[in-house]
Amino acid sequence: EPAEPAKPVIIPQIVEAEPSEPEVRVDPKGFFPLDEVEILAVQAARVRRNAHGKRAFRALVATSHWLTPWDQNPVFYTGGGIAHEIDYEGRPALASTSPSDAEELLAAGDDLHLLTGGADLLRWSLEGAESGQSDALTSLRRLSSDQLRRWFSDVFKIELSKPQVQDMYRLTYGIPLFVGELHKRVVPLHDTPPTWLGFAIWTQIMQAYETQLPSLAQELKDGLDSVRLTERELELLQMVVLASDNSTDETLATNLTEHWSTYERPDLAVVTGEDETSLRLLLMLGLLPAKNGNVAHPLKALAAVQAEDPIREIVKHL
């Protein structure tokens, strides 16, 4: 008789009292990974010194799933967005750029442009790298609780209690798409943020936010190009969540590849090397957790999805 396939390594999931946070090296005042921001900043400075010098990259690219309100998120915000972080003096990044617009812009001249946008622009950049057209690329990952506090307290001057910051992280796990949804409810009037959040108001905000999660799942399926995922990206999101139920950070990659058949989901194809770009995109958008900031090898970077991670609620509606 044929041998039975190897069973996935079954290790009981330990739910911590407080969710663990991403280990990404960031600027103390910034929100993007510091090593990536440094590369963008160096290239922008080099172009300022020598406008016609040889360039190592096709473009400077900064992306995020948190794009609304358009003028109040870490990508576009004039008080500390990506252009400010890298001291960029070229074409202002005031709106989300589509891949087709990016192609037209690059074809029109030889300037080193800063291109900013969402999932479609990130996918365009990652696929370009596969064909040898590399960009100096950064993307907003999962934010830590301290970054959430700094965003609302330091940037928008809202006085928050420690329990409120903990609530923010518990609700969003720092996932940019979710933080953007929470931001819209905390700061409903863009030019006049509240100075503090009373108990009743904060309770209403949390309840309204939680009812919006099914709508966010729908946006990932058929929303704007800057938000929508491909069919395979949605499948990978479901697969990582499913495998996380009986995986540790160390066994997750093996269970997604060598042991995937034991999950008896023939509708979801086993993870192969062809999925690396899609996995990298999910990590760089913060939809999946990472063990560290290095996503060059996405399978190795993947961390198991914790039991309370709100991405699980999204997967239920896919």
Phi, psi and omega per residue, in radians:
E1 nan 2.526 3.125
P2 -1.107 2.510 -3.139
A3 -1.179 2.507 3.089
E4 -1.202 2.518 3.114
P5 -1.113 2.647 -3.139
A6 -1.071 2.417 3.138
K7 -1.426 2.580 3.078
P8 -1.136 2.627 3.130
V9 -1.191 2.044 -3.075
I10 -1.678 1.982 3.098
I11 -2.294 2.126 -3.115
P12 -0.951 2.376 -3.140
Q13 -1.368 2.280 3.122
I14 -1.754 2.075 3.135
V15 -1.646 2.076 -3.102
E16 -1.382 2.772 3.120
A17 -1.075 -0.703 3.074
E18 -2.084 2.398 3.135
P19 -1.099 2.458 3.086
S20 -1.246 2.703 -3.042
E21 -2.007 2.774 -3.103
P22 -1.116 2.482 3.097
E23 -1.779 1.383 -3.114
V24 -2.126 2.272 3.138
R25 -1.290 2.022 -3.090
V26 -2.229 2.759 3.018
D27 -1.085 2.373 3.135
P28 -0.947 -0.437 -3.131
K29 -1.932 -0.070 -3.056
G30 -1.829 -3.044 -3.057
F31 -2.284 -0.175 3.112
F32 -1.734 2.755 3.097
P33 -0.973 2.262 -2.989
L34 -1.096 -0.720 -3.099
D35 -1.115 -0.643 3.117
E36 -1.241 -0.718 3.111
V37 -1.082 -0.690 3.140
E38 -1.072 -0.683 3.130
I39 -1.142 -0.791 3.105
L40 -1.056 -0.743 -3.104
A41 -1.142 -0.722 3.127
V42 -1.106 -0.759 -3.140
Q43 -1.165 -0.711 3.115
A44 -1.094 -0.717 3.128
A45 -1.170 -0.659 -3.138
R46 -1.117 -0.693 3.123
V47 -1.183 -0.659 3.098
R48 -1.071 -0.652 -3.125
R49 -1.311 -0.600 -3.066
N50 -2.513 1.547 -3.021
A51 -1.037 -0.493 -3.071
H52 -1.902 0.269 3.138
G53 -1.287 2.886 -3.138
K54 -1.200 2.351 -3.094
R55 -1.851 2.502 3.119
A56 -1.513 -0.302 -3.038
F57 -2.246 2.671 3.095
R58 -1.202 -0.708 -3.097
A59 -2.810 2.881 2.922
L60 -1.641 2.212 -3.040
V61 -2.250 2.219 3.068
A62 -2.252 2.190 -3.042
T63 -2.282 2.857 3.129
S64 -2.885 2.735 2.979
H65 -1.549 -0.147 3.118
W66 -1.733 1.698 -3.028
L67 -2.138 -0.122 3.120
T68 -2.240 2.496 -0.080
P69 -1.075 2.469 -2.968
W70 -1.042 -0.538 -3.063
D71 -1.772 0.135 -3.100
Q72 -2.419 1.072 2.998
N73 -2.591 2.895 -3.037
P74 -1.093 -0.218 3.097
V75 -1.397 -0.891 -2.980
F76 -1.833 -0.287 -2.963
Y77 -1.012 2.194 -3.066
T78 -1.216 -0.358 -3.130
G79 -1.490 0.059 3.138
G80 2.901 0.435 3.114
G81 -1.298 -3.035 -3.038
I82 -1.124 -0.643 3.121
A83 -1.066 -0.694 3.105
H84 -1.178 -0.707 -3.107
E85 -1.084 -0.647 -3.086
I86 -1.782 0.105 3.120
D87 0.998 0.829 -3.095
Y88 -1.423 2.304 -3.084
E89 -2.036 0.111 -3.093
G90 -1.526 -2.554 -3.131
R91 -0.946 2.196 -3.106
P92 -1.146 2.393 3.138
A93 -1.611 1.471 -3.013
L94 -1.849 -0.040 -3.117
A95 -2.712 2.764 3.113
S96 -1.167 2.282 -3.091
T97 -1.745 2.266 3.087
S98 -1.456 2.788 3.078
P99 -0.985 -0.691 -3.135
S100 -1.165 -0.703 3.075
D101 -1.122 -0.663 3.120
A102 -1.099 -0.750 3.130
E103 -1.076 -0.762 3.137
E104 -1.120 -0.728 -3.120
L105 -1.129 -0.737 -3.137
L106 -1.221 -0.571 -3.138
A107 -1.283 -0.367 -3.059
A108 -1.396 -0.250 -3.122
G109 -3.023 -3.100 -3.093
D110 -1.938 0.319 3.078
D111 -1.192 2.661 3.053
L112 -1.575 1.669 -3.034
H113 -1.478 2.610 2.924
L114 -1.612 1.993 3.124
L115 -1.821 2.285 -3.108
T116 -2.220 2.476 -3.133
G117 3.115 -2.776 -3.020
G118 -1.937 -2.537 -3.029
A119 -1.069 -0.667 -3.104
D120 -1.179 -0.663 3.115
L121 -1.228 -0.669 3.098
L122 -1.102 -0.774 3.124
R123 -1.070 -0.742 3.104
W124 -1.026 -0.764 -3.112
S125 -1.205 -0.756 -3.138
L126 -1.146 -0.700 3.105
E127 -1.214 -0.573 3.064
G128 -1.106 -0.659 3.123
A129 -1.114 -0.565 3.105
E130 -1.103 -0.527 -3.127
S131 -1.769 0.266 3.045
G132 1.580 0.127 3.125
Q133 -1.836 1.333 -3.014
S134 -1.419 2.567 3.078
D135 -2.028 2.742 2.910
A136 -1.384 1.839 -2.876
L137 -2.085 2.387 2.950
T138 -2.428 2.698 3.105
S139 -2.547 2.545 -3.126
L140 -1.261 2.048 3.131
R141 -1.593 -2.936 3.032
R142 -1.085 2.325 -3.131
L143 -1.559 2.573 3.053
S144 -1.380 2.944 3.099
S145 -1.122 -0.571 3.106
D146 -1.185 -0.667 3.086
Q147 -1.143 -0.671 3.072
L148 -1.083 -0.778 3.116
R149 -1.055 -0.791 -3.113
R150 -1.125 -0.638 -3.130
W151 -1.099 -0.891 -3.081
F152 -1.400 -0.614 -3.075
S153 -1.551 -0.792 -3.079
D154 -1.459 -0.754 -3.092
V155 -1.391 -0.789 -3.070
F156 -1.822 0.052 2.980
K157 1.043 0.656 3.087
I158 -1.717 2.207 3.119
E159 -1.352 2.066 -3.100
L160 -2.076 2.491 3.024
S161 -1.455 2.813 3.106
K162 -1.031 -0.744 3.088
P163 -1.068 -0.589 3.120
Q164 -1.171 -0.699 3.075
V165 -1.103 -0.729 3.099
Q166 -1.096 -0.683 3.069
D167 -1.068 -0.770 -3.133
M168 -1.022 -0.750 -3.138
Y169 -1.243 -0.701 3.120
R170 -1.073 -0.693 -3.109
L171 -1.251 -0.621 -2.983
T172 -1.979 -0.377 -2.967
Y173 0.906 0.402 3.115
G174 1.298 0.129 -3.123
I175 -1.158 2.098 -3.007
P176 -0.924 -0.734 3.129
L177 -1.033 -0.697 -3.125
F178 -1.296 -0.705 3.122
V179 -1.084 -0.675 3.091
G180 -1.067 -0.698 3.105
E181 -1.150 -0.708 3.106
L182 -1.161 -0.699 3.139
H183 -1.013 -0.748 -3.122
K184 -1.057 -0.479 -3.120
R185 -1.581 -0.538 3.085
V186 -1.293 -0.646 -3.109
V187 -2.094 1.256 -3.096
P188 -1.172 -0.539 3.064
L189 -1.858 1.903 -2.926
H190 -1.020 -0.634 -3.056
D191 -1.561 -0.149 -3.103
T192 -2.348 1.293 3.109
P193 -1.144 2.660 3.106
P194 -1.196 2.713 3.094
T195 -1.474 -0.420 3.087
W196 -2.781 2.936 -3.107
L197 -2.153 1.895 3.089
G198 -1.185 2.882 -3.067
F199 -0.999 -0.830 -3.090
A200 -1.128 -0.771 -3.141
I201 -1.117 -0.779 -3.109
W202 -1.136 -0.660 3.096
T203 -1.095 -0.744 3.108
Q204 -1.117 -0.718 3.126
I205 -1.068 -0.800 -3.123
M206 -1.107 -0.750 3.140
Q207 -1.130 -0.739 3.129
A208 -1.144 -0.689 3.128
Y209 -1.088 -0.829 -3.061
E210 -1.121 -0.547 3.104
T211 -1.254 -0.218 -3.084
Q212 -1.547 -0.204 -3.058
L213 -1.015 -0.743 3.078
P214 -1.037 -0.604 3.111
S215 -1.178 -0.618 3.086
L216 -1.141 -0.670 3.079
A217 -1.074 -0.710 3.124
Q218 -1.130 -0.661 3.105
E219 -1.112 -0.644 3.110
L220 -1.153 -0.467 -3.140
K221 -1.503 -0.762 -3.050
D222 -2.541 0.539 3.117
G223 -1.474 -2.786 3.115
L224 -1.073 2.703 3.138
D225 -0.981 -0.584 -3.099
S226 -1.247 -0.216 -3.139
V227 -2.018 -0.651 -2.970
R228 -1.114 2.471 3.054
L229 -1.772 2.758 3.050
T230 -1.320 2.904 3.134
E231 -1.029 -0.726 -3.132
R232 -1.210 -0.643 3.091
E233 -1.100 -0.685 3.080
L234 -1.142 -0.682 3.096
E235 -1.110 -0.760 -3.131
L236 -1.114 -0.654 3.092
L237 -1.043 -0.791 3.124
Q238 -1.148 -0.689 -3.095
M239 -1.150 -0.744 -3.132
V240 -1.140 -0.703 3.098
V241 -1.105 -0.782 -3.136
L242 -1.088 -0.832 -3.110
A243 -1.191 -0.444 -3.123
S244 -1.163 -0.342 -3.112
D245 -1.098 -0.500 3.130
N246 -2.335 0.599 3.136
S247 -2.231 2.682 2.902
T248 -1.784 3.079 3.076
D249 -1.010 -0.574 -3.065
E250 -1.387 -0.498 -3.072
T251 -1.771 -0.120 -3.041
L252 -1.051 -0.826 -3.096
A253 -1.060 -0.733 3.137
T254 -1.140 -0.686 -3.141
N255 -1.212 -0.450 3.097
L256 -1.417 -0.301 -3.064
T257 -2.025 -1.424 -3.036
E258 -1.112 -0.608 -3.039
H259 -1.860 0.206 -3.028
W260 -1.089 -0.561 -3.092
S261 -1.057 -0.434 -3.116
T262 -1.242 -0.236 3.097
Y263 -1.432 -0.143 3.069
E264 0.935 0.878 3.065
R265 -2.184 1.273 -3.117
P266 -1.096 -0.297 3.110
D267 -1.298 -0.246 -3.137
L268 -2.023 1.885 -3.041
A269 -1.188 2.498 -3.140
V270 -0.960 2.570 3.127
V271 -1.257 2.307 3.107
T272 -2.272 3.136 3.110
G273 -1.059 -0.420 3.124
E274 -1.208 -0.235 -3.122
D275 -1.615 0.016 -3.027
E276 -1.059 -0.750 -3.132
T277 -1.124 -0.708 3.130
S278 -1.149 -0.727 3.103
L279 -1.140 -0.690 3.115
R280 -1.089 -0.697 3.108
L281 -1.091 -0.768 -3.136
L282 -1.119 -0.622 3.086
L283 -1.233 -0.728 -3.072
M284 -1.279 -0.400 3.035
L285 -1.490 -0.118 3.135
G286 1.394 0.120 3.127
L287 -1.223 -0.532 3.052
L288 -2.006 2.532 3.135
P289 -1.369 2.646 3.124
A290 -2.123 2.602 3.095
K291 -1.282 -0.507 -3.138
N292 -2.681 -3.135 -3.070
G293 -1.409 -0.139 -3.077
N294 -1.535 1.865 -3.124
V295 -1.894 0.326 3.090
A296 -1.086 -0.549 3.069
H297 -2.090 1.493 -2.936
P298 -1.056 -0.650 3.135
L299 -1.081 -0.668 3.120
K300 -1.274 -0.460 -3.094
A301 -1.444 -0.376 -3.069
L302 -1.049 2.378 2.994
A303 -1.947 2.664 3.105
A304 -1.141 2.460 3.133
V305 -1.345 2.144 -3.093
Q306 -1.204 2.810 -3.040
A307 -1.085 -0.573 -3.095
E308 -1.707 0.090 -3.131
D309 -1.090 2.214 -3.092
P310 -1.161 -0.213 3.085
I311 -1.130 -0.402 3.092
R312 -1.130 -0.653 3.120
E313 -1.158 -0.632 3.077
I314 -1.106 -0.799 -3.097
V315 -1.060 -0.573 3.112
K316 -1.038 -0.455 -3.060
H317 -1.796 0.103 -3.135
L318 -1.461 nan nan
